[in-house]
Amino acid sequence: MERAPYFDEVADGPDSAEAWWLRTSDSVRIRVGFWPEDGEKGTVLLFPGRTEYVEKYGRAATEFARRGFAMLAIDWRGQGLADRLLPDRLSGHVLTFPDYQRDVAAVLAVAQERGLPKPYYLVAHSMGGCVGLRALIEGLDVNAACFSAPMWGIRLARNVMPLAVSLSWLSVQLGQSHRYAPGTKGEPYVNSEPFGSNALTTDEEMFGYMARQTEAHPDLRLGGPSMGWLHEALTETRALAALPAPPVPVVTFLGSDETIVDMPRIERRMARWPGGRLEMIEGARHEVMMETPEVRNRVFDTAAAHFAGHP
């Protein structure tokens, strides 16, 4: 394990940050960031969403540190500074969704190796929520979990979904899985979408925080998903929907103005999760950890209290 770059000037996180390269079981190089905390109550394992990277959660690490938790975040394969899987590094691609579990295994191994303080808690956003749910079902050793707008389904119009399933499957069969999904492009959302029409946050300063990071460090940039990624995501979310909830205490946060993930599928999942709770946040969009100060405080306070209840 060797040190990896970490862009502290844009992360705005605790000064204690470290970043490391890891090798997965299939020899993909990924990156993790770790923020230790004195008097730790445990370690938050932060599973980011698609397009995201370690530095985006520097402020989240500060929030958890204030509440007594260390935090570790990951650059999934195909994004951040981890190995990209196509010659076009702006295309969000994965060969199979189960490959993300190899990344999870590498993270758990380094957490054990470095003696990160237990207990472990999961915080998973968007695509990370899909990866995190699968990890919990397969026995991820955490005391409790929080999900933020988890990608347990992708929001598509009812008449569009069959077309998306068919086209993404066909692209794989024809060797065209590297192509961008329809309506997407090789440009980061936060650097191309005006704040006024963005689907991520109502907080202009936080939107600027995300945009400045990829402007300052273009290697962190990622554009739209590939057809292959879309096929894998649709396949995995459909498979997960048929499985029962794992026996882990969970709180899920969901903004009332969510437009990216499938809200009804989240509501159905949480309605039948024993001991699970759905926290609807009025007026919030997709990124509740990047929302207004009031929303952020509510999310981090609730998460910390939830974790403290399962020491």
Secondary structure, DSSP 8 states (H G I E B T S, - for coil): -EE----HHHH---TT-EEEEEE-TT--EEEEEEE--TT-S-EEEEE--TT--GGGGHHHHHHHHHTT-EEEEEE-TTSTTS--SSSSTTSB--S-TTHHHHHHHHHHHHHHHTT--SSEEEEEETHHHHHHHHHHHTT---SEEEEES--SSB---TTTHHHHHHHHHHHHHTT-TTSB-TT--SS-HHHHS-GGG-SS-S-HHHHHHHHHHHHH-GGG---SBBHHHHHHHHHHHHHHHTS---SS-EEEEEETT--SB-HHHHHHHHHTSTT-EEEEETT--S-GGGS-HHHHHHHHHHHHHHHHT--
